[in-house]
Structure formats: structure tokens, C-alpha cells
């Protein structure tokens, strides 16, 4: 009997809302909105179906509550079963239209208001927020929060002290990562820049820089001011291949000289020992091998010879000749240069093109001419000139 009563209450509330809508619109005709039930055999709307389903659910739950109230309570049953039956509604029992966001909060709130109120199926405002859950994480207990803070502090101390660096290393790491504050003190002067780019080529400094640049280009160097710092073995090899080498740094020249002297001393000792072995026969070979002479021993002996001024050998690296200096001075200061001349032979044409280019070194031109001469033979005459045609 409770079901028809609930349906009548639903119809009364719906008709009362429709009456207010009719008065507001000042029209005696029924509203055609989806909130009112249409006349005839038309299908009910989704909202009407939802309201009807909620009414049936509430009536069914109310009937079960009355039956449980008539039965004697048992002591073995848990206390949670004697509470309000409104808390056992499942989402599967609701229509699809009420499973959306907002439908559960408002629709189920109306059920809560109807069951706990005065028996009316309203409670849209009174049942607001029905079945709303609590916050996700909840609030930690006071003791749990303190333990978490202590764990974080202990972990932070372990992390800061177990990085494996000392105080000095940590300070250096901080300076490398974030930098340091220093005062800028410029140490570059005008005298330091003069050898690179002379401000006036006609001055003494400008002429000196020009001569050094020409010497560097003639000897195959890279810079007239800054040393290459490629090592003594590289400088010695370049000196042996080209016949000359430009040293911007005197320390590189001394290192190359020492390397060449030691190599020459080792070569002389090897030739001397080889000659002695050839004279004495095979017995000297075992003696020389068992004498314990190594490269380290030879280097020590060479160092002792270099310390003695009387026994120091003649330097291998010699300064440039007077002819080279004069050629450089004439080319750099006076501006003398070899002019391209007209020629008909292959070697003369090649030399003329090399002089026009200006990017080839004299050694490159001479090497190319020697190779071309070997290919063409000795019959090629470089002084041949085209003969004039007879008229």
C-alpha cells in the first residue's frame, strides 16, 4: 500500500510545479517542456522514468525497514545492520540517467530527504550532497605526521652526509656549479696586441710584425706570435722535411734541439756498437746484450753530456742564413717579388700560374716543377718563346 501513496505524492509535486510554471507564463495551456507528463500514450521522458524508479526504490526500502523492525533483534548480528537502510543503495540499481555527475548527488539526496524527512518526496535542498564521499587522502593522525617529518629529516641528513665528498670537494663542486664572485683585473695591454695586428705598418713595430709574418709564412708556421706546442718530435720532423722551421716560442726550439741531439746520440751509439759487434763476432753480441744498457741509461748519459759545456755537441738547429734574411727583408719591406712571365713550355706556364695564385709556398712550386720535369724529360726547354709569324 505504500507504493501507490508514493506515486500520488510524486504526481502532486509534479502537478504543483507545473501549476507554478503555468501561472508564471500566464497561459491556461499545459507546458510542453520535458518536466511535465504529456497527454495521451506518449512515452515518458528520461527524468520521469528516473523519478519513478527512485520512488519504487524508496518504497521497497521502506517496506524492508518495517519488516526488520517487527522481527526480534539478535545479539549475534552486528550493529551496522540495524542502521538506516538508506546506506545500502548500490549504483547498479539506479538508471543510466542518474549515474552522471550531479545525478547521484541530487537524486540520491532526494531519497535521503524523503526517508529521513516527513514522508514527502521533496527534499531536493534538504538532501543536497547525498552519498558524498570524504576527501581522498584524509587527514593524517598527529603521531603519524610527526613520524613522517622525522623520517624526512633523517633521510635528508643521510643524503647530505653520504654523498662521498669531503668539505673541500663539496666547496669546489659548489663553485663549479654556481660560480664565484671575483674582481676583474685586466692583464692585456697594447704591447701584447702589437705583434698580432700593428696599428701602423710604417712604424718600427709594424715593420717588425710584417717581417715576422713573412718569416712564418716562408718557414711554414701557423702563427708569428703564438707557439704551436705540438711537441718536439713534430717540430723535428717538420724541420727535417722542409729544411727550415719558424719557432714563435723559444722553449719549443730548445725542446726540439734537445730531442734532435738525443736522437743523434742514440744513432751514433747504435752505429758504434754495431761496428764493434761486426768486428768481434758473435761473442760480443751476448756481451752487449748482457751489459744492461737501456734507453733510460742512454738518456741519463746524454743528460750528463749536455750539462758539461766542454762536451756539448754543436747545435743542430742553426739560425737563418744571410741570404734568407735578405730575401725576407726585400719581400716584406721593399715589396720585391717574382713577377709572372710569359712562357710557352709546360714548366714555365705552371710556374706562372703558381705565382699568380699567391697561395703556394716556394717549396711547393719547386716540388711541383721537379715532378713535372721528371715526367716530361730533360728535353723540355723552359726558355722557349713563340716565334713571330712571317708576313
KOLFIFI-487902 format. One record per residue (C-alpha): x, y, z; residue in one letter; residue number from 0. Coordinates in steps of 0.02 Angstrom, whole numbers, plus 50000, padded with zeros to 5 digits. Each point is the difference from the previous one (the first is absolute). Layout:
N
<xx=X yy=Y zz=Z aa=A i=NUM>
...
//
This chain:
391
<xx=50000 yy=50000 zz=50000 aa=X i=0>
<xx=50148 yy=50113 zz=50017 aa=X i=1>
<xx=50040 yy=49999 zz=49815 aa=X i=2>
<xx=49838 yy=50085 zz=49937 aa=X i=3>
<xx=50015 yy=50131 zz=50136 aa=X i=4>
<xx=50175 yy=50045 zz=49943 aa=X i=5>
<xx=49943 yy=50012 zz=49819 aa=X i=6>
<xx=49859 yy=50118 zz=50050 aa=X i=7>
<xx=50123 yy=50109 zz=50093 aa=X i=8>
<xx=50113 yy=50004 zz=49846 aa=X i=9>
<xx=49854 yy=50051 zz=49889 aa=X i=10>
<xx=49947 yy=50136 zz=50122 aa=X i=11>
<xx=50174 yy=50074 zz=50008 aa=X i=12>
<xx=50016 yy=49993 zz=49811 aa=X i=13>
<xx=49828 yy=50078 zz=49971 aa=X i=14>
<xx=50037 yy=50134 zz=50129 aa=X i=15>
<xx=50160 yy=50047 zz=49910 aa=X i=16>
<xx=49908 yy=50001 zz=49834 aa=X i=17>
<xx=49867 yy=50114 zz=50074 aa=X i=18>
<xx=50133 yy=50125 zz=50050 aa=X i=19>
<xx=50073 yy=49992 zz=49825 aa=X i=20>
<xx=49828 yy=50032 zz=49925 aa=X i=21>
<xx=49968 yy=50149 zz=50112 aa=X i=22>
<xx=50170 yy=50073 zz=49961 aa=X i=23>
<xx=49971 yy=49985 zz=49814 aa=X i=24>
<xx=49821 yy=50070 zz=50018 aa=X i=25>
<xx=49928 yy=49866 zz=49890 aa=X i=26>
<xx=49861 yy=49873 zz=50033 aa=X i=27>
<xx=50079 yy=49872 zz=49884 aa=X i=28>
<xx=50113 yy=49863 zz=50064 aa=X i=29>
<xx=50188 yy=50020 zz=49984 aa=X i=30>
<xx=50086 yy=49897 zz=49867 aa=X i=31>
<xx=50165 yy=49990 zz=50092 aa=X i=32>
<xx=50079 yy=49835 zz=50047 aa=X i=33>
<xx=49959 yy=50028 zz=50184 aa=X i=34>
<xx=49810 yy=49967 zz=49974 aa=X i=35>
<xx=49916 yy=49839 zz=49951 aa=X i=36>
<xx=49924 yy=50011 zz=49827 aa=X i=37>
<xx=49819 yy=49953 zz=49964 aa=X i=38>
<xx=49961 yy=49842 zz=49906 aa=X i=39>
<xx=50104 yy=49843 zz=49980 aa=X i=40>
<xx=50168 yy=50086 zz=49972 aa=X i=41>
<xx=50155 yy=49925 zz=50080 aa=X i=42>
<xx=50057 yy=50079 zz=50164 aa=X i=43>
<xx=50159 yy=50103 zz=50000 aa=X i=44>
<xx=50164 yy=49944 zz=50077 aa=X i=45>
<xx=49977 yy=50111 zz=50151 aa=X i=46>
<xx=49826 yy=49930 zz=50030 aa=X i=47>
<xx=50067 yy=49823 zz=49990 aa=X i=48>
<xx=50138 yy=50045 zz=50122 aa=X i=49>
<xx=49876 yy=50074 zz=50124 aa=X i=50>
<xx=49889 yy=49847 zz=49987 aa=X i=51>
<xx=50148 yy=49883 zz=50027 aa=X i=52>
<xx=50057 yy=50098 zz=50153 aa=X i=53>
<xx=49824 yy=49992 zz=50070 aa=X i=54>
<xx=49991 yy=49813 zz=49980 aa=X i=55>
<xx=50171 yy=49979 zz=50081 aa=X i=56>
<xx=49951 yy=50107 zz=50149 aa=X i=57>
<xx=49837 yy=49907 zz=50025 aa=X i=58>
<xx=50089 yy=49833 zz=49991 aa=X i=59>
<xx=50129 yy=50055 zz=50127 aa=X i=60>
<xx=49864 yy=50067 zz=50115 aa=X i=61>
<xx=49909 yy=49833 zz=49995 aa=X i=62>
<xx=50157 yy=49906 zz=50044 aa=X i=63>
<xx=50032 yy=50117 zz=50145 aa=X i=64>
<xx=49826 yy=49965 zz=50073 aa=X i=65>
<xx=50026 yy=49812 zz=49986 aa=X i=66>
<xx=50167 yy=50009 zz=50088 aa=X i=67>
<xx=49924 yy=50106 zz=50138 aa=X i=68>
<xx=49867 yy=49867 zz=50037 aa=X i=69>
<xx=50128 yy=49859 zz=50016 aa=X i=70>
<xx=50090 yy=49978 zz=50169 aa=X i=71>
<xx=50178 yy=50064 zz=49997 aa=X i=72>
<xx=50136 yy=49869 zz=50023 aa=X i=73>
<xx=50155 yy=50034 zz=50103 aa=X i=74>
<xx=50114 yy=49911 zz=49879 aa=X i=75>
<xx=49958 yy=50118 zz=49856 aa=X i=76>
<xx=50116 yy=50148 zz=49980 aa=X i=77>
<xx=49939 yy=50170 zz=50046 aa=X i=78>
<xx=50025 yy=50066 zz=49823 aa=X i=79>
<xx=49848 yy=49901 zz=49936 aa=X i=80>
<xx=49882 yy=50095 zz=50117 aa=X i=81>
<xx=50043 yy=50169 zz=49927 aa=X i=82>
<xx=49901 yy=50095 zz=49869 aa=X i=83>
<xx=49973 yy=49897 zz=49843 aa=X i=84>
<xx=50039 yy=50151 zz=49891 aa=X i=85>
<xx=50186 yy=49959 zz=50006 aa=X i=86>
<xx=49987 yy=49836 zz=49902 aa=X i=87>
<xx=49946 yy=50075 zz=49834 aa=X i=88>
<xx=50114 yy=49941 zz=49860 aa=X i=89>
<xx=50041 yy=50097 zz=49843 aa=X i=90>
<xx=49945 yy=49851 zz=49895 aa=X i=91>
<xx=49820 yy=50024 zz=50057 aa=X i=92>
<xx=49988 yy=50176 zz=49927 aa=X i=93>
<xx=49954 yy=50040 zz=49819 aa=X i=94>
<xx=50132 yy=50059 zz=49879 aa=X i=95>
<xx=49939 yy=50179 zz=50003 aa=X i=96>
<xx=50040 yy=50015 zz=50185 aa=X i=97>
<xx=50176 yy=49929 zz=49990 aa=X i=98>
<xx=50069 yy=50160 zz=49927 aa=X i=99>
<xx=50086 yy=50131 zz=50099 aa=X i=100>
<xx=49873 yy=50096 zz=50101 aa=X i=101>
<xx=49862 yy=49870 zz=49985 aa=X i=102>
<xx=50061 yy=49899 zz=50147 aa=X i=103>
<xx=50026 yy=50152 zz=50108 aa=X i=104>
<xx=49830 yy=50075 zz=49966 aa=X i=105>
<xx=49895 yy=49846 zz=49965 aa=X i=106>
<xx=50060 yy=49895 zz=50145 aa=X i=107>
<xx=49991 yy=50152 zz=50109 aa=X i=108>
<xx=49814 yy=50005 zz=49967 aa=X i=109>
<xx=49987 yy=49820 zz=50058 aa=X i=110>
<xx=50091 yy=50045 zz=50159 aa=X i=111>
<xx=49883 yy=50146 zz=50028 aa=X i=112>
<xx=49846 yy=49895 zz=49966 aa=X i=113>
<xx=50050 yy=49861 zz=50119 aa=X i=114>
<xx=50063 yy=50107 zz=50142 aa=X i=115>
<xx=49876 yy=50143 zz=49978 aa=X i=116>
<xx=49815 yy=50006 zz=50027 aa=X i=117>
<xx=49953 yy=49877 zz=49866 aa=X i=118>
<xx=49995 yy=50122 zz=49854 aa=X i=119>
<xx=50093 yy=49968 zz=49838 aa=X i=120>
<xx=50084 yy=50168 zz=49994 aa=X i=121>
<xx=50158 yy=50034 zz=50095 aa=X i=122>
<xx=50096 yy=50060 zz=49847 aa=X i=123>
<xx=50081 yy=50132 zz=50109 aa=X i=124>
<xx=49994 yy=49904 zz=50162 aa=X i=125>
<xx=50080 yy=49846 zz=49924 aa=X i=126>
<xx=50137 yy=50095 zz=49907 aa=X i=127>
<xx=50163 yy=49910 zz=49991 aa=X i=128>
<xx=49932 yy=49829 zz=50039 aa=X i=129>
<xx=50125 yy=49857 zz=49996 aa=X i=130>
<xx=50143 yy=50122 zz=49983 aa=X i=131>
<xx=50164 yy=49920 zz=50045 aa=X i=132>
<xx=50136 yy=50075 zz=50108 aa=X i=133>
<xx=50165 yy=50069 zz=49941 aa=X i=134>
<xx=50120 yy=49888 zz=49907 aa=X i=135>
<xx=50146 yy=49989 zz=50114 aa=X i=136>
<xx=49922 yy=50054 zz=50161 aa=X i=137>
<xx=50096 yy=50081 zz=50139 aa=X i=138>
<xx=50144 yy=49909 zz=50078 aa=X i=139>
<xx=50004 yy=49970 zz=50181 aa=X i=140>
<xx=50108 yy=50109 zz=50109 aa=X i=141>
<xx=50120 yy=49861 zz=50045 aa=X i=142>
<xx=50012 yy=49940 zz=49820 aa=X i=143>
<xx=50040 yy=50176 zz=49939 aa=X i=144>
<xx=50139 yy=50019 zz=50127 aa=X i=145>
<xx=50076 yy=49833 zz=49951 aa=X i=146>
<xx=49997 yy=50050 zz=49817 aa=X i=147>
<xx=50089 yy=50164 zz=50036 aa=X i=148>
<xx=50132 yy=49911 zz=50102 aa=X i=149>
<xx=50030 yy=49874 zz=49860 aa=X i=150>
<xx=50020 yy=50142 zz=49875 aa=X i=151>
<xx=50126 yy=50088 zz=50111 aa=X i=152>
<xx=50101 yy=49841 zz=50027 aa=X i=153>
<xx=49997 yy=49963 zz=49813 aa=X i=154>
<xx=50057 yy=50176 zz=49959 aa=X i=155>
<xx=50147 yy=49988 zz=50121 aa=X i=156>
<xx=50052 yy=49832 zz=49929 aa=X i=157>
<xx=49990 yy=50067 zz=49823 aa=X i=158>
<xx=50105 yy=50153 zz=50041 aa=X i=159>
<xx=50133 yy=49903 zz=50095 aa=X i=160>
<xx=50009 yy=49846 zz=49889 aa=X i=161>
<xx=50045 yy=50086 zz=49835 aa=X i=162>
<xx=50179 yy=49940 zz=50015 aa=X i=163>
<xx=50082 yy=50173 zz=49989 aa=X i=164>
<xx=50107 yy=50090 zz=50125 aa=X i=165>
<xx=49974 yy=50180 zz=50053 aa=X i=166>
<xx=50127 yy=50063 zz=49873 aa=X i=167>
<xx=49926 yy=49896 zz=49860 aa=X i=168>
<xx=49825 yy=50060 zz=50043 aa=X i=169>
<xx=50059 yy=50181 zz=49998 aa=X i=170>
<xx=50084 yy=49974 zz=49832 aa=X i=171>
<xx=49844 yy=49918 zz=49930 aa=X i=172>
<xx=49896 yy=50147 zz=50056 aa=X i=173>
<xx=50120 yy=50123 zz=49918 aa=X i=174>
<xx=49996 yy=49904 zz=49837 aa=X i=175>
<xx=49811 yy=49990 zz=49998 aa=X i=176>
<xx=49954 yy=50174 zz=50060 aa=X i=177>
<xx=50160 yy=50099 zz=49970 aa=X i=178>
<xx=50093 yy=50121 zz=50112 aa=X i=179>
<xx=50005 yy=50188 zz=50018 aa=X i=180>
<xx=50168 yy=50075 zz=49951 aa=X i=181>
<xx=50070 yy=50169 zz=49952 aa=X i=182>
<xx=50048 yy=50018 zz=49816 aa=X i=183>
<xx=50179 yy=50055 zz=49978 aa=X i=184>
<xx=50048 yy=50024 zz=49817 aa=X i=185>
<xx=50175 yy=49941 zz=49957 aa=X i=186>
<xx=49999 yy=50028 zz=49811 aa=X i=187>
<xx=50096 yy=50153 zz=49943 aa=X i=188>
<xx=50031 yy=50088 zz=49835 aa=X i=189>
<xx=50177 yy=49932 zz=49991 aa=X i=190>
<xx=49931 yy=49823 zz=50005 aa=X i=191>
<xx=49887 yy=50034 zz=49850 aa=X i=192>
<xx=50131 yy=50088 zz=49893 aa=X i=193>
<xx=50080 yy=49840 zz=49928 aa=X i=194>
<xx=49831 yy=49938 zz=49941 aa=X i=195>
<xx=49929 yy=50152 zz=49910 aa=X i=196>
<xx=50115 yy=50151 zz=49989 aa=X i=197>
<xx=49898 yy=50161 zz=50000 aa=X i=198>
<xx=50118 yy=50083 zz=49875 aa=X i=199>
<xx=50103 yy=49893 zz=49880 aa=X i=200>
<xx=50123 yy=50142 zz=49966 aa=X i=201>
<xx=50060 yy=50009 zz=50181 aa=X i=202>
<xx=50139 yy=49896 zz=50074 aa=X i=203>
<xx=49878 yy=49883 zz=50087 aa=X i=204>
<xx=49900 yy=49980 zz=49840 aa=X i=205>
<xx=50154 yy=49957 zz=49897 aa=X i=206>
<xx=50058 yy=49875 zz=50131 aa=X i=207>
<xx=49830 yy=49915 zz=50001 aa=X i=208>
<xx=50001 yy=49993 zz=49809 aa=X i=209>
<xx=50172 yy=49920 zz=49995 aa=X i=210>
<xx=49950 yy=49869 zz=50130 aa=X i=211>
<xx=49844 yy=49960 zz=49902 aa=X i=212>
<xx=50099 yy=49976 zz=49840 aa=X i=213>
<xx=50124 yy=49888 zz=50090 aa=X i=214>
<xx=49858 yy=49897 zz=50070 aa=X i=215>
<xx=49923 yy=49978 zz=49828 aa=X i=216>
<xx=50167 yy=49958 zz=49921 aa=X i=217>
<xx=50044 yy=49869 zz=50132 aa=X i=218>
<xx=49826 yy=49923 zz=50004 aa=X i=219>
<xx=49946 yy=50056 zz=50173 aa=X i=220>
<xx=49823 yy=50030 zz=50060 aa=X i=221>
<xx=50019 yy=50158 zz=50104 aa=X i=222>
<xx=50136 yy=50131 zz=50013 aa=X i=223>
<xx=49967 yy=50031 zz=50186 aa=X i=224>
<xx=49921 yy=49845 zz=50080 aa=X i=225>
<xx=50095 yy=49837 zz=50002 aa=X i=226>
<xx=49925 yy=49842 zz=49928 aa=X i=227>
<xx=50044 yy=49893 zz=50153 aa=X i=228>
<xx=49986 yy=49840 zz=49897 aa=X i=229>
<xx=50148 yy=49915 zz=50082 aa=X i=230>
<xx=50186 yy=49988 zz=49960 aa=X i=231>
<xx=49979 yy=49848 zz=49888 aa=X i=232>
<xx=49877 yy=50094 zz=49886 aa=X i=233>
<xx=50115 yy=50151 zz=49988 aa=X i=234>
<xx=50149 yy=49889 zz=49963 aa=X i=235>
<xx=49906 yy=49910 zz=49863 aa=X i=236>
<xx=49943 yy=50165 zz=49921 aa=X i=237>
<xx=50180 yy=50065 zz=50007 aa=X i=238>
<xx=50066 yy=49843 zz=49917 aa=X i=239>
<xx=49867 yy=50004 zz=49863 aa=X i=240>
<xx=49999 yy=50186 zz=49957 aa=X i=241>
<xx=50178 yy=50047 zz=50043 aa=X i=242>
<xx=49942 yy=50146 zz=50108 aa=X i=243>
<xx=49880 yy=50027 zz=50144 aa=X i=244>
<xx=49930 yy=50158 zz=50080 aa=X i=245>
<xx=49993 yy=49996 zz=50191 aa=X i=246>
<xx=49888 yy=50131 zz=50079 aa=X i=247>
<xx=50049 yy=49935 zz=50173 aa=X i=248>
<xx=50183 yy=49976 zz=50045 aa=X i=249>
<xx=49956 yy=49858 zz=50120 aa=X i=250>
<xx=49935 yy=49899 zz=49853 aa=X i=251>
<xx=50164 yy=50029 zz=49909 aa=X i=252>
<xx=50101 yy=49940 zz=50149 aa=X i=253>
<xx=49891 yy=49845 zz=50020 aa=X i=254>
<xx=50019 yy=49959 zz=49814 aa=X i=255>
<xx=50190 yy=50024 zz=50011 aa=X i=256>
<xx=50013 yy=49884 zz=50150 aa=X i=257>
<xx=49893 yy=49870 zz=49912 aa=X i=258>
<xx=50110 yy=50004 zz=49844 aa=X i=259>
<xx=50160 yy=49991 zz=50103 aa=X i=260>
<xx=49940 yy=49850 zz=50098 aa=X i=261>
<xx=49943 yy=49913 zz=49842 aa=X i=262>
<xx=50167 yy=50032 zz=49916 aa=X i=263>
<xx=50094 yy=49937 zz=50154 aa=X i=264>
<xx=49898 yy=49841 zz=50003 aa=X i=265>
<xx=50032 yy=49974 zz=49814 aa=X i=266>
<xx=50188 yy=50024 zz=50022 aa=X i=267>
<xx=50006 yy=49879 zz=50147 aa=X i=268>
<xx=49900 yy=49872 zz=49902 aa=X i=269>
<xx=50115 yy=50014 zz=49849 aa=X i=270>
<xx=50153 yy=49986 zz=50111 aa=X i=271>
<xx=49934 yy=49845 zz=50089 aa=X i=272>
<xx=49949 yy=49923 zz=49835 aa=X i=273>
<xx=50175 yy=50027 zz=49932 aa=X i=274>
<xx=50080 yy=49923 zz=50155 aa=X i=275>
<xx=49886 yy=49851 zz=49988 aa=X i=276>
<xx=50048 yy=49972 zz=49819 aa=X i=277>
<xx=50186 yy=50005 zz=50044 aa=X i=278>
<xx=49996 yy=49888 zz=50155 aa=X i=279>
<xx=49878 yy=49870 zz=49935 aa=X i=280>
<xx=49853 yy=49914 zz=50082 aa=X i=281>
<xx=50073 yy=50002 zz=50178 aa=X i=282>
<xx=49986 yy=50187 zz=50010 aa=X i=283>
<xx=49816 yy=49988 zz=49963 aa=X i=284>
<xx=49964 yy=49906 zz=50160 aa=X i=285>
<xx=50115 yy=50116 zz=50097 aa=X i=286>
<xx=49913 yy=50154 zz=49936 aa=X i=287>
<xx=49832 yy=49925 zz=50038 aa=X i=288>
<xx=50051 yy=49954 zz=50176 aa=X i=289>
<xx=50077 yy=50169 zz=50039 aa=X i=290>
<xx=49830 yy=50069 zz=50051 aa=X i=291>
<xx=50006 yy=50156 zz=49890 aa=X i=292>
<xx=49825 yy=50069 zz=49975 aa=X i=293>
<xx=49923 yy=50157 zz=49929 aa=X i=294>
<xx=49979 yy=50071 zz=50174 aa=X i=295>
<xx=50187 yy=49978 zz=50030 aa=X i=296>
<xx=50040 yy=50087 zz=49836 aa=X i=297>
<xx=49887 yy=50144 zz=50045 aa=X i=298>
<xx=50091 yy=50020 zz=50166 aa=X i=299>
<xx=50168 yy=50001 zz=49912 aa=X i=300>
<xx=49937 yy=50127 zz=49874 aa=X i=301>
<xx=49940 yy=50113 zz=50142 aa=X i=302>
<xx=50173 yy=49994 zz=50077 aa=X i=303>
<xx=50080 yy=50046 zz=49833 aa=X i=304>
<xx=49881 yy=50147 zz=49976 aa=X i=305>
<xx=50043 yy=50067 zz=50173 aa=X i=306>
<xx=50184 yy=50005 zz=49958 aa=X i=307>
<xx=50036 yy=50155 zz=49895 aa=X i=308>
<xx=50162 yy=49929 zz=49929 aa=X i=309>
<xx=49923 yy=49840 zz=49936 aa=X i=310>
<xx=49838 yy=50078 zz=49937 aa=X i=311>
<xx=49982 yy=49962 zz=49814 aa=X i=312>
<xx=49975 yy=50129 zz=49864 aa=X i=313>
<xx=49819 yy=50060 zz=49987 aa=X i=314>
<xx=49900 yy=49918 zz=49863 aa=X i=315>
<xx=49872 yy=50140 zz=49977 aa=X i=316>
<xx=50091 yy=50149 zz=49926 aa=X i=317>
<xx=49932 yy=50177 zz=49973 aa=X i=318>
<xx=49949 yy=50056 zz=49826 aa=X i=319>
<xx=50136 yy=50046 zz=49877 aa=X i=320>
<xx=50034 yy=50176 zz=49942 aa=X i=321>
<xx=49926 yy=49962 zz=49830 aa=X i=322>
<xx=49836 yy=49946 zz=50077 aa=X i=323>
<xx=49994 yy=50154 zz=50110 aa=X i=324>
<xx=50035 yy=50114 zz=49851 aa=X i=325>
<xx=49866 yy=49915 zz=49896 aa=X i=326>
<xx=49873 yy=50021 zz=50139 aa=X i=327>
<xx=50046 yy=50182 zz=50027 aa=X i=328>
<xx=49988 yy=50039 zz=49815 aa=X i=329>
<xx=49833 yy=49914 zz=49985 aa=X i=330>
<xx=49921 yy=50065 zz=50160 aa=X i=331>
<xx=50072 yy=50177 zz=50010 aa=X i=332>
<xx=50047 yy=50047 zz=49823 aa=X i=333>
<xx=49860 yy=49904 zz=49917 aa=X i=334>
<xx=50107 yy=49902 zz=49876 aa=X i=335>
<xx=49919 yy=49846 zz=49926 aa=X i=336>
<xx=50018 yy=49886 zz=49851 aa=X i=337>
<xx=49889 yy=50057 zz=49859 aa=X i=338>
<xx=49910 yy=49875 zz=49889 aa=X i=339>
<xx=50078 yy=49996 zz=49826 aa=X i=340>
<xx=49931 yy=49941 zz=49836 aa=X i=341>
<xx=50053 yy=49822 zz=49957 aa=X i=342>
<xx=49949 yy=49863 zz=49881 aa=X i=343>
<xx=50083 yy=49849 zz=50080 aa=X i=344>
<xx=49902 yy=49898 zz=50129 aa=X i=345>
<xx=50117 yy=50039 zz=50145 aa=X i=346>
<xx=49998 yy=50187 zz=49967 aa=X i=347>
<xx=49810 yy=50002 zz=49985 aa=X i=348>
<xx=49983 yy=49904 zz=50164 aa=X i=349>
<xx=50118 yy=50119 zz=50090 aa=X i=350>
<xx=49906 yy=50150 zz=49931 aa=X i=351>
<xx=49835 yy=49933 zz=50064 aa=X i=352>
<xx=50076 yy=49961 zz=50170 aa=X i=353>
<xx=50064 yy=50178 zz=50015 aa=X i=354>
<xx=49832 yy=50072 zz=49952 aa=X i=355>
<xx=49910 yy=49899 zz=50132 aa=X i=356>
<xx=50105 yy=50060 zz=50146 aa=X i=357>
<xx=49942 yy=49858 zz=50113 aa=X i=358>
<xx=50144 yy=49881 zz=49962 aa=X i=359>
<xx=50163 yy=50001 zz=50097 aa=X i=360>
<xx=50166 yy=50006 zz=49907 aa=X i=361>
<xx=50034 yy=49822 zz=50055 aa=X i=362>
<xx=49835 yy=49945 zz=49922 aa=X i=363>
<xx=50043 yy=50084 zz=49835 aa=X i=364>
<xx=50173 yy=49920 zz=49994 aa=X i=365>
<xx=49932 yy=49829 zz=50044 aa=X i=366>
<xx=49869 yy=50010 zz=49863 aa=X i=367>
<xx=50130 yy=50054 zz=49872 aa=X i=368>
<xx=50116 yy=49855 zz=50045 aa=X i=369>
<xx=49860 yy=49875 zz=49982 aa=X i=370>
<xx=49944 yy=50075 zz=49834 aa=X i=371>
<xx=50180 yy=50000 zz=49936 aa=X i=372>
<xx=50018 yy=49815 zz=50042 aa=X i=373>
<xx=49842 yy=49960 zz=49904 aa=X i=374>
<xx=50040 yy=50103 zz=49845 aa=X i=375>
<xx=50185 yy=49961 zz=49988 aa=X i=376>
<xx=50155 yy=50107 zz=49981 aa=X i=377>
<xx=49960 yy=50054 zz=49822 aa=X i=378>
<xx=49872 yy=50128 zz=50060 aa=X i=379>
<xx=50069 yy=50176 zz=49975 aa=X i=380>
<xx=49929 yy=50127 zz=50122 aa=X i=381>
<xx=50070 yy=50147 zz=49903 aa=X i=382>
<xx=49903 yy=49966 zz=49840 aa=X i=383>
<xx=49904 yy=50146 zz=49931 aa=X i=384>
<xx=49870 yy=50002 zz=49861 aa=X i=385>
<xx=50072 yy=50055 zz=49834 aa=X i=386>
<xx=49925 yy=50145 zz=49903 aa=X i=387>
<xx=49906 yy=49957 zz=49845 aa=X i=388>
<xx=50074 yy=50057 zz=49837 aa=X i=389>
<xx=49890 yy=50109 zz=49899 aa=X i=390>
//
